[in-house]
Amino acid sequence: MVQTLLMSVLIIAISIALLSVKLIFKKNGKFASQHIHDSAALRKQGIHCVVDQDKEARAANKAY
């Protein structure tokens, strides 16, 4: 039981360390934004936030 707990904590610690490599070693490093509206590739394909899509769909339905 204790061995399983220690292994779990070790795996989580290694995962966090690997995820934060860019943050730690790059000067003024920060995590990249995960928001759809911040992604140029998604904007180029016409994909945007679900909230915006919902607003557009509601506005289109009101027109009828």
Beta strands, then each sheet from edge to edge (+ up, - down):
end
